[in-house]
Amino acid sequence: MPANRKVKGFFSVDRGAFRCAAAGGLNSAIAYLIMARGTGPDNHTTQWSANAIEKYTGISRPSAKRAVTDLLDRGIWKKTREGKHPIYQAVPGNEIPCGPFTAVEQEVVAAIRHGEPLPQGDPIEAFEALKAKGFIQATGGGGRKQALRVNEEAVAALAEPVPVWLPNSLVDGAADEVPPIELIRQTRSLPALRLLVEFYEVQFLPIFGGIPREMLQAEFDRLRVGERGPFIVWGFREKHCIGSYRLARPFFTGKTELGDDGTRYDEGWDGSFWPAVETLTTLGLVVRVGMLLDGDDPEAEIIHSYGVNGGEPAERELARIAHEAAAAMMSDEQLWRAEMEGYPHLVPVQKHIAHAALVEVFRLRYRPHTSASAAWYAQMKESTAEWLARYQAILTDRANRQSAA
């Protein structure tokens, strides 16, 4: 059995190698992460294998052994010491022979590289998916003159070794909770596990407060409820979530369907990507945290957190006090209008910030205990305390004016 370790701390995985592991299915992807959790300070060698997989998940011993064998056979880990306590060494993604493709996808890629006809059956579907993901491109004229090529740059980028830092708690769990990796296993959602690792690679709390908005966010409609002194009170209501092509493209199938707006889009959006986002949100592994912005354009900056549905206690308290301050400025008629039109979230913003917006960023619940995480937390506490004091001052001023009236 693996030695007992503190839940705090973090370990590193190679994003490219994980993508290769995930091509073997859910058990192989989970096995890769658990073996990586057992690496030492070098984040490179491990003695964790089937025993650890069985300990930390509901995967049976025979299935755990099959997963480890799959990773070894495909060159994702290599055994450097035999015996009762073998040692395994991680292989960088760009050195894994099978690459980040399933066996059928490898067959398609090999045929195109060698200028051979595509096999019939499943490879045809694999071909369409690879083309939709940008790994196969058409060159030359149309029809019979059309030639195919493998986009080697895209393939290389897919398997490129990129370190991703994951919290130990993903595998170990926290307190008496079921470990997150086991929760995902129980959902049987490989897309959710793949997306979770991608989230950990792109999240940077000090700047974005979570996952960058251009990749994933929930947007809100805005209503001008009224104004008082130097402030405009804005009301906000949730509109929809938007995701980036970059995040969703790995889930594309090459099959399209007609959207409500009359445009065609890949089935992977609703078939894999959005269900994966929903799974991670439902499990509580990703939370949505409101952010008040100084504009409604992509380059707008965060004014402060506004924890409508989630976030740290200070962020949720800030949303509550901001709403109270806004409500105190408005008449009963104005508040009734905001309620009737479905804008439940109020905030006072200085008039010169004419295009204030509210969005929700997606933030990972379990965070690696890194210096960046610590810096963000200190920054968040300082910022929320400052804005809490400002909104409290508005409430105090309104109360004093009413008492004097």
NORUR-V192257 format. One record per backbone hydrogen bond with DSSP energy under -1.0 kcal/mol. CO is the residue of the C=O (numbers start at 1). NH is the residue of the N-H. E is the energy in kcal/mol with one decimal. If there is no record, write none. Layout:
{{CO & NH & E} {CO & NH & E}}
This chain:
{{9 & 168 & -2.2} {11 & 166 & -3.2} {13 & 164 & -2.7} {14 & 18 & -2.8} {15 & 19 & -2.3} {16 & 20 & -1.6} {17 & 21 & -2.5} {18 & 22 & -2.7} {21 & 24 & -1.9} {22 & 25 & -1.8} {25 & 29 & -2.0} {26 & 30 & -2.5} {27 & 31 & -2.7} {28 & 32 & -2.2} {29 & 33 & -1.8} {30 & 34 & -2.4} {31 & 35 & -2.5} {32 & 36 & -2.2} {33 & 37 & -1.9} {36 & 39 & -1.7} {40 & 43 & -2.3} {44 & 90 & -2.9} {45 & 40 & -1.1} {46 & 88 & -3.1} {49 & 53 & -2.3} {50 & 54 & -2.5} {51 & 55 & -2.1} {52 & 56 & -2.5} {53 & 57 & -1.2} {60 & 64 & -2.7} {61 & 65 & -2.5} {62 & 66 & -2.0} {63 & 67 & -2.1} {64 & 68 & -2.3} {65 & 69 & -2.6} {66 & 70 & -2.3} {67 & 71 & -2.1} {68 & 72 & -2.2} {69 & 73 & -3.1} {70 & 74 & -2.0} {71 & 76 & -2.6} {71 & 77 & -1.2} {72 & 75 & -1.4} {76 & 91 & -1.8} {78 & 89 & -3.0} {81 & 87 & -1.2} {87 & 80 & -2.7} {87 & 81 & -1.3} {88 & 46 & -2.3} {89 & 78 & -2.2} {92 & 95 & -2.0} {93 & 96 & -1.2} {96 & 99 & -1.0} {102 & 106 & -2.7} {103 & 107 & -1.7} {104 & 108 & -1.8} {105 & 109 & -2.7} {106 & 110 & -2.6} {107 & 111 & -1.9} {108 & 112 & -2.2} {109 & 113 & -2.4} {110 & 114 & -1.7} {111 & 116 & -3.2} {112 & 115 & -1.1} {121 & 124 & -1.9} {122 & 126 & -2.1} {123 & 127 & -2.5} {124 & 128 & -2.0} {125 & 129 & -2.1} {126 & 130 & -2.7} {127 & 131 & -2.3} {128 & 132 & -2.2} {129 & 133 & -1.9} {130 & 135 & -2.5} {131 & 134 & -1.1} {135 & 151 & -2.4} {137 & 149 & -2.5} {139 & 147 & -3.1} {142 & 145 & -1.4} {143 & 146 & -1.4} {147 & 139 & -3.5} {149 & 137 & -2.9} {150 & 152 & -1.8} {151 & 155 & -2.1} {152 & 156 & -2.6} {153 & 157 & -2.2} {154 & 158 & -1.8} {155 & 159 & -1.6} {162 & 15 & -3.3} {164 & 13 & -2.3} {166 & 11 & -2.7} {167 & 170 & -1.9} {168 & 171 & -1.5} {168 & 172 & -2.8} {169 & 173 & -1.7} {170 & 181 & -2.3} {174 & 177 & -2.5} {179 & 183 & -2.0} {180 & 184 & -2.3} {181 & 185 & -1.7} {182 & 186 & -2.2} {183 & 187 & -1.1} {184 & 189 & -1.1} {189 & 193 & -1.5} {190 & 194 & -2.7} {191 & 195 & -2.7} {192 & 196 & -2.1} {193 & 197 & -1.8} {194 & 198 & -1.8} {195 & 199 & -2.5} {196 & 200 & -2.0} {197 & 201 & -1.3} {198 & 202 & -1.5} {199 & 203 & -2.4} {204 & 208 & -2.4} {205 & 209 & -1.6} {210 & 204 & -1.7} {212 & 215 & -1.7} {212 & 216 & -1.5} {215 & 244 & -2.4} {217 & 242 & -2.7} {218 & 360 & -2.3} {219 & 239 & -3.1} {221 & 237 & -1.6} {223 & 225 & -1.0} {223 & 235 & -3.2} {226 & 233 & -3.2} {228 & 231 & -2.1} {230 & 351 & -2.5} {231 & 228 & -2.2} {232 & 349 & -2.9} {233 & 225 & -2.1} {233 & 226 & -1.3} {234 & 347 & -1.7} {235 & 223 & -2.5} {236 & 345 & -1.7} {237 & 221 & -2.9} {240 & 219 & -3.3} {242 & 217 & -1.9} {244 & 248 & -2.0} {245 & 249 & -2.6} {248 & 251 & -2.4} {249 & 252 & -2.1} {255 & 267 & -3.3} {257 & 265 & -2.3} {259 & 262 & -1.7} {263 & 259 & -3.4} {265 & 257 & -2.4} {266 & 269 & -1.7} {267 & 271 & -2.8} {268 & 272 & -1.9} {268 & 273 & -2.8} {269 & 274 & -2.9} {272 & 276 & -2.0} {273 & 277 & -2.1} {274 & 278 & -2.6} {275 & 279 & -2.5} {276 & 280 & -2.2} {277 & 281 & -2.0} {278 & 282 & -3.2} {279 & 283 & -2.3} {280 & 285 & -1.9} {280 & 286 & -1.5} {281 & 284 & -1.1} {285 & 365 & -2.4} {287 & 363 & -3.3} {289 & 361 & -2.6} {290 & 306 & -2.9} {291 & 359 & -2.0} {292 & 303 & -3.6} {292 & 304 & -1.0} {293 & 357 & -1.5} {297 & 300 & -1.9} {301 & 294 & -2.3} {304 & 292 & -2.7} {306 & 308 & -1.7} {312 & 316 & -2.0} {313 & 317 & -2.5} {314 & 318 & -2.0} {315 & 307 & -1.9} {315 & 319 & -1.6} {316 & 320 & -1.9} {317 & 321 & -2.5} {318 & 322 & -2.6} {319 & 323 & -2.1} {320 & 324 & -2.2} {321 & 325 & -2.7} {322 & 326 & -2.2} {323 & 327 & -2.8} {324 & 328 & -2.2} {331 & 335 & -2.3} {332 & 336 & -2.4} {333 & 337 & -2.2} {334 & 338 & -2.2} {335 & 339 & -2.2} {336 & 340 & -2.9} {337 & 341 & -2.3} {338 & 343 & -3.0} {339 & 342 & -1.0} {345 & 236 & -2.0} {347 & 234 & -2.4} {349 & 232 & -3.1} {350 & 353 & -1.9} {352 & 354 & -1.5} {357 & 293 & -3.5} {359 & 291 & -3.2} {360 & 218 & -2.3} {361 & 289 & -2.8} {362 & 211 & -3.1} {363 & 287 & -3.2} {368 & 370 & -2.1} {370 & 374 & -2.1} {371 & 375 & -2.5} {372 & 376 & -2.3} {373 & 377 & -2.4} {374 & 378 & -2.2} {375 & 379 & -2.2} {376 & 380 & -3.1} {377 & 381 & -2.4} {378 & 382 & -2.1} {379 & 383 & -2.6} {380 & 384 & -2.7} {381 & 385 & -1.9} {382 & 386 & -1.9} {383 & 387 & -2.3} {384 & 388 & -2.5} {385 & 389 & -1.8} {386 & 390 & -1.5} {387 & 391 & -2.4} {388 & 392 & -2.5} {389 & 393 & -1.9} {390 & 394 & -1.6} {391 & 395 & -2.1} {392 & 396 & -2.6} {393 & 397 & -2.6} {394 & 398 & -2.4} {395 & 399 & -2.3} {396 & 400 & -2.4} {397 & 401 & -2.3} {398 & 402 & -2.2} {399 & 403 & -2.0} {400 & 404 & -2.1} {401 & 405 & -1.2}}
